[in-house]
Amino acid sequence: MDKIYVIGAGLAGSEAAYQIARFGIPVTLFEMKPVKRSPAHKADTFAELVCSNSLRSADVTNASGLLKEELRRMGSLIMEACDNTKVSAGGALAVDRQLFSEYVTRKIEEHPLIEVRREEITEIPADAPCIVATGPLTSDALAEDISRLIGGDSLYFFDAAAPIVSFDSIDMTKAFFASRYGKGSADYINCPMNEEEYKAFYNALVTAEEAPLHEADAGLKVKVFEGCMPVEVMAKRGEDTLRFGPMKPVGITNPETGETYYAIVQLRRENEEGEMFNLVGFQTHLKFPEQKRVFGMIPGLENAEFLRYGVMHRNTFINSPEHLDSDYALRSNRSIRFAGQMTGVEGYIESAASGFAAGVAAASELLFGTSYRFSDKMMIGAMAKYISEGGVGAFQPMNANFGIIPPLDHKVKGGKKARYEAYAARALEECDKAAEVLRELRNK
């Protein structure tokens, strides 16, 4: 039996390797940790979540929630891990990031058809089909080989992570538990501000000192992704920008007093025990002492113990519409596929979905001579189409969204919610068909 190489054991690489193995094909999965690490990674386990522990909405009428349900119905390893390690987060899906990563690692390492090799790959192997899923922080040597392969046509942006604080250090006489904007259960800690407190915090935030870039990134122009923008960058767009973004107070009331507020900072639990909470939407590139000073102005966080400060790092992605087909194969060499954030999909679950699609495509092409591609009426297929064709203007990373799904062939009454319900129903009907086809292919 032939084999397939997968380089990188992040969400995309782990998913790709697992799906290939489900077709009965041996996989060699290369992961450079712990031999070598990127600036953002700390743990030795696979599928490490470095930015947030939230995978966003769980509702199928939300594009991200729909993508999750598609993957769940088709047997995704990442969704299996999510469902087994989730923590309370209202209408969102959030996980205990350590247990999540350990779950994926265990499933991969115990699979009889997956060989794990802990070593750095500096060149794409030529003796077997390969999926490159090394992420936005690909090591320099391999990045150079990829650059040579595609003619140096790559782009980058800077990504940021939010701080995490200890629950025991939060002053719950000032903060309170409530749901997120009235959705789901009361799983979020809310730190309320009046107008005077907000304006003082805002002025401190926009004048705080940012950390220098990593030495390897010095001299690069800082370009940030809209979906993971540092809070200080967002704040500089205007005094009320945060009050319409991560500090939006609309729909949140104090459950004991019924009081409403001028602005609110929300914290979401990091683990099931509720010992750690992260500041929702507070990705940052401030110096660590500045984070402690400025975020310590938030009511309830005056004496917060920071278990992890926010950081920013460079993410590199391919100009995919120039190079990749909708099955993630390199047009100039179909034995090579890419998956994950380096293709221009943005987000944890989107990365996993690209790995799922790339793994299925590589396996089906090896076994049957043609790659299986998902319908673009499904979110997983619409994303694959987006990275291969792009949109209007310069190619930019994209989260799952209903804007990339083909329009319905009929009008739906009831507004946007009803329209999204119709999109989801159509997508899941296509998904069930795809799941049956995949079962038949795996059994051939």
C-alpha positions in Angstrom: 0.0 0.0 0.0 1.3 3.5 -0.8 1.6 6.1 1.9 1.0 9.8 2.3 3.1 12.3 4.2 1.6 15.0 6.4 3.9 17.8 7.7 2.7 19.5 10.8 0.5 18.2 13.6 -1.7 21.2 14.2 -5.4 21.1 13.8 -5.3 20.8 10.0 -2.4 18.3 9.9 -3.9 16.1 12.7 -7.3 16.1 11.0 -5.7 15.3 7.6 -3.7 12.4 8.9 -6.6 10.9 10.7 -8.9 11.1 7.7 -6.3 9.6 5.4 -5.9 6.7 7.9 -9.6 6.1 7.9 -9.2 5.2 4.2 -6.8 2.5 5.2 -3.7 4.3 3.9 -0.6 4.5 6.0 0.4 8.0 7.1 3.7 9.4 8.2 3.0 12.5 10.3 6.0 14.9 10.9 5.9 17.3 13.8 9.0 19.4 14.7 8.0 19.9 18.4 9.8 19.4 20.8 13.0 19.4 18.6 12.1 22.9 17.5 9.4 25.3 18.3 7.7 28.4 16.7 7.5 31.6 18.8 3.8 30.9 19.6 3.9 27.2 20.6 4.6 26.0 24.2 3.3 22.4 24.5 4.6 19.2 23.0 1.1 17.9 22.1 -0.7 18.1 18.8 -3.4 20.6 17.8 -2.2 23.2 20.2 -4.6 26.2 20.5 -2.4 29.2 20.8 -4.8 32.2 20.4 -8.1 31.4 22.3 -9.9 28.4 23.6 -13.1 29.4 21.8 -14.1 27.9 18.5 -16.9 30.5 18.2 -20.6 29.8 17.7 -22.2 26.3 18.1 -25.4 27.4 16.4 -25.9 25.9 12.9 -27.5 29.1 11.7 -24.1 30.7 12.2 -21.5 29.9 9.5 -19.0 28.7 12.0 -21.6 26.5 13.8 -22.7 25.1 10.5 -19.1 24.1 9.6 -18.8 22.4 13.0 -21.9 20.3 12.4 -20.8 19.3 8.9 -17.5 18.1 10.3 -19.2 16.4 13.2 -21.5 14.4 10.9 -18.6 13.3 8.7 -16.5 12.0 11.6 -14.0 14.8 12.3 -11.3 14.0 14.9 -11.2 17.7 15.9 -14.9 17.9 16.5 -14.7 14.6 18.5 -12.0 16.2 20.6 -14.1 19.3 21.0 -17.2 17.5 22.1 -15.2 15.5 24.7 -13.3 18.4 26.2 -15.7 21.3 26.0 -16.3 23.8 28.8 -19.3 25.9 29.5 -19.4 29.0 27.2 -23.1 29.8 26.6 -23.9 29.7 22.8 -20.2 29.2 21.9 -18.1 26.1 21.7 -15.0 26.4 23.9 -12.7 23.7 25.2 -10.1 23.0 27.9 -7.2 23.6 25.6 -4.8 21.2 27.4 -7.3 18.3 27.5 -8.3 19.0 23.9 -4.7 18.9 22.7 -4.0 15.8 24.7 -7.1 14.0 23.3 -6.0 14.7 19.7 -2.4 13.6 20.4 -3.6 10.3 22.0 -5.9 9.5 19.1 -3.2 10.1 16.6 -0.4 8.3 18.4 -2.6 5.3 19.1 -3.7 4.9 15.5 -2.1 1.8 13.9 -1.7 3.4 10.5 -0.2 6.7 11.6 3.5 6.9 12.2 4.6 10.0 14.1 8.1 11.3 13.5 9.3 14.2 15.8 11.7 16.0 13.5 11.9 19.2 11.5 11.3 18.9 7.7 13.2 21.4 5.7 12.2 20.3 2.2 8.9 18.9 0.9 9.5 15.1 0.3 9.2 14.0 -3.3 8.8 10.2 -2.8 5.1 10.2 -1.8 2.1 12.5 -1.9 2.3 15.1 0.8 0.1 17.5 2.7 1.9 20.6 4.1 0.0 21.8 7.1 2.8 23.6 9.0 0.7 26.6 9.8 1.3 30.4 9.7 4.6 30.0 11.7 6.3 27.5 9.3 10.0 27.1 10.1 12.3 29.3 8.0 14.0 26.4 6.1 10.7 24.9 5.0 9.2 28.3 4.3 12.1 28.9 1.9 11.4 25.6 0.1 7.7 26.5 -0.2 8.7 29.9 -1.5 10.9 28.4 -4.1 8.1 26.0 -5.1 5.5 28.8 -5.6 7.9 31.5 -6.8 8.0 33.5 -3.5 4.3 34.5 -3.8 3.3 34.6 -0.2 1.8 37.1 2.1 1.6 37.7 5.8 -0.3 39.4 8.6 0.2 39.7 12.4 -2.1 37.7 14.8 -2.6 38.3 18.5 -3.7 36.4 21.6 -5.6 37.5 24.7 -4.4 37.4 28.3 -5.5 34.7 30.8 -6.1 35.5 34.4 -6.7 33.3 37.5 -10.3 33.1 38.7 -9.2 33.4 42.4 -7.7 36.8 41.7 -10.9 38.3 40.2 -12.8 40.6 42.6 -16.3 39.1 42.2 -17.8 41.8 44.5 -17.4 44.0 41.4 -17.8 41.5 38.6 -20.7 39.1 38.1 -21.7 36.0 36.1 -24.1 36.4 33.2 -24.7 35.0 29.7 -23.1 36.6 26.6 -25.6 39.1 25.3 -28.5 37.0 26.6 -27.6 33.8 24.8 -27.0 30.5 26.6 -26.3 30.1 30.3 -24.5 32.5 32.7 -21.0 31.3 31.9 -19.2 34.6 31.4 -17.7 36.9 34.0 -18.7 40.5 33.4 -16.6 43.4 34.5 -18.8 46.5 34.2 -17.7 50.1 33.7 -19.4 53.5 34.0 -18.6 56.3 31.6 -15.8 57.8 33.7 -14.1 54.4 34.2 -14.4 53.6 30.5 -12.8 56.9 29.4 -10.0 56.6 31.8 -9.3 53.0 30.6 -9.6 54.0 27.0 -7.0 56.8 27.4 -4.6 54.5 29.1 -5.0 51.8 26.5 -4.4 54.0 23.4 -1.3 55.6 25.0 0.2 52.3 26.4 3.5 51.1 25.1 3.5 48.2 22.6 6.0 45.4 22.6 8.7 45.2 19.9 8.3 42.7 17.2 10.2 39.4 17.3 13.7 39.8 16.0 13.0 37.8 12.9 10.1 40.1 12.1 11.9 43.4 12.7 11.4 45.8 9.8 8.2 44.3 8.6 5.1 46.5 8.3 2.5 45.5 10.8 -0.6 44.3 9.0 -3.3 42.9 11.3 -6.2 40.5 10.5 -9.6 42.1 11.3 -10.9 39.0 13.0 -8.0 38.9 15.6 -7.1 42.6 15.9 -5.1 43.8 19.0 -7.5 45.7 21.3 -5.2 48.7 21.4 -5.3 48.9 17.5 -9.0 48.7 17.5 -9.3 51.3 20.2 -7.3 53.8 18.1 -10.1 53.8 15.5 -12.3 55.9 17.9 -13.3 56.3 21.5 -16.5 54.3 21.1 -15.1 51.5 18.9 -14.7 49.1 21.8 -18.2 49.8 23.1 -19.5 48.5 19.8 -17.1 45.6 19.8 -15.6 43.5 22.6 -16.9 45.9 25.3 -20.5 46.1 24.0 -22.8 46.4 27.0 -26.1 45.9 25.1 -28.2 43.0 26.4 -26.2 42.5 29.6 -27.7 43.3 33.0 -26.6 42.6 36.5 -28.7 39.6 37.6 -28.9 40.8 41.2 -29.6 44.5 40.7 -30.9 44.7 37.1 -28.4 47.5 36.5 -27.0 48.2 33.0 -23.6 49.7 32.1 -21.7 52.0 29.8 -19.2 49.3 28.8 -18.4 45.7 29.9 -15.4 43.4 29.7 -16.3 39.8 29.5 -14.1 36.8 30.5 -14.6 33.2 29.3 -13.4 30.2 31.2 -10.3 28.4 29.9 -10.9 25.0 31.6 -13.8 23.0 32.9 -12.7 23.6 36.5 -13.1 27.4 36.0 -9.7 28.2 37.4 -8.6 30.3 34.4 -10.4 32.9 32.4 -9.4 34.8 29.3 -10.4 38.4 28.4 -12.7 38.0 25.4 -11.7 40.1 22.4 -8.6 41.5 24.2 -5.9 40.2 21.9 -3.0 42.5 22.5 0.6 43.4 21.7 1.3 45.6 24.7 4.4 45.1 26.8 3.7 42.8 29.7 4.0 45.5 32.5 1.6 47.7 30.4 -0.9 44.9 30.2 -0.9 44.5 34.0 -1.2 48.3 34.5 -3.9 49.0 31.9 -6.0 45.9 32.2 -5.7 46.3 36.0 -7.9 49.4 35.5 -10.8 47.1 34.6 -13.2 46.8 37.6 -12.7 43.4 39.2 -9.2 42.9 37.7 -7.3 45.4 39.9 -5.3 42.6 41.5 -5.6 40.0 38.7 -3.0 37.3 38.5 -2.0 37.0 34.8 -1.3 33.3 34.0 -0.5 34.3 30.5 0.0 37.7 28.9 -1.2 38.5 25.4 1.3 38.1 22.6 1.4 38.9 18.8 3.2 36.9 16.1 3.5 36.8 12.3 1.2 34.6 10.3 2.2 33.8 6.7 -0.2 32.5 4.1 0.0 31.6 0.4 -1.7 33.6 -2.3 -3.9 30.5 -2.8 -6.0 31.5 -5.8 -2.8 31.7 -7.8 -1.6 28.3 -6.8 -4.2 25.9 -5.3 -7.2 24.0 -6.7 -10.4 23.5 -4.7 -9.1 20.2 -3.4 -6.1 22.1 -1.9 -3.7 20.6 -4.5 -0.9 22.6 -5.9 -1.8 23.2 -9.6 1.9 22.9 -10.6 2.3 19.6 -8.7 -0.8 17.7 -7.7 1.1 15.4 -5.4 1.5 18.3 -3.0 -1.4 19.8 -1.1 -1.6 22.5 1.5 -4.0 22.8 4.5 -4.6 25.1 7.4 -4.1 28.8 7.9 -1.3 28.9 5.4 -3.9 28.5 2.7 -5.8 31.6 3.8 -8.6 30.0 5.9 -8.8 31.8 9.2 -9.8 30.2 12.4 -9.4 27.0 14.3 -12.4 25.1 12.9 -11.7 26.4 9.4 -8.2 25.1 9.6 -9.5 21.7 10.7 -12.0 21.7 7.9 -9.3 22.4 5.3 -7.3 19.5 6.7 -10.4 17.3 6.5 -10.9 18.2 2.9 -7.3 17.9 1.9 -7.0 14.5 3.6 -10.1 13.1 1.9 -8.9 14.5 -1.4 -5.4 13.1 -1.1 -6.7 9.7 0.0 -9.4 9.4 -2.7 -7.0 10.5 -5.5 -4.4 7.9 -4.4 -6.9 5.1 -4.2 -9.2 5.9 -7.1 -7.3 8.3 -9.3 -9.7 11.3 -8.7 -10.0 13.5 -5.7 -13.3 13.9 -3.8 -14.4 17.5 -3.6 -17.2 18.8 -1.3 -20.2 20.7 -2.7 -19.9 24.4 -2.4 -23.4 24.4 -0.9 -21.6 23.1 2.2 -19.5 25.4 4.2 -16.5 23.1 3.9 -16.8 23.2 0.1 -17.5 26.9 -0.1 -14.3 27.6 1.8 -12.3 25.3 -0.6 -13.8 27.2 -3.5 -12.9 30.6 -1.9 -9.2 29.7 -1.4 -9.0 28.5 -5.0 -10.8 31.4 -6.6 -10.6 34.3 -4.2 -13.0 37.2 -4.0 -13.0 40.8 -5.1 -9.7 42.5 -4.7 -6.5 41.2 -3.1 -6.7 37.8 -1.5 -7.2 37.9 2.2 -7.7 35.3 4.9 -11.4 34.4 5.5 -13.4 32.9 8.3 -16.4 30.8 7.5 -19.3 33.0 6.4 -22.6 32.8 4.5 -21.3 35.3 1.9 -19.2 32.6 0.2 -22.1 30.1 -0.1 -24.1 30.1 -3.4 -27.5 31.9 -3.1 -30.6 29.9 -2.6 -32.7 29.1 -5.6 -35.8 30.4 -3.9 -36.8 33.4 -1.8 -37.2 32.9 2.0 -39.5 34.9 4.1 -38.7 35.8 7.6 -35.5 37.8 7.3 -31.8 36.9 7.7 -32.4 34.3 10.4 -34.8 32.4 8.2 -32.5 32.7 5.3 -29.6 31.3 7.3 -31.7 28.4 8.5 -32.5 27.6 4.9 -28.7 27.8 4.0 -28.0 25.4 6.9 -30.7 23.0 6.0 -29.5 22.8 2.4 -25.9 22.4 3.6 -26.6 19.6 6.0 -28.7 17.7 3.4 -25.6 17.9 1.1 -23.4 16.9 4.1 -25.4 13.7 4.8 -25.0 12.7 1.2 -21.3 13.4 1.4 -21.0 11.4 4.6 -22.6 8.4 2.9 -20.3 8.7 -0.2 -17.3 8.8 2.1 -18.4 5.7 3.9 -18.8 3.9 0.6 -15.4 5.0 -0.6 -13.7 3.9 2.7 -15.3 0.5 2.4 -14.2 -0.2 -1.2 
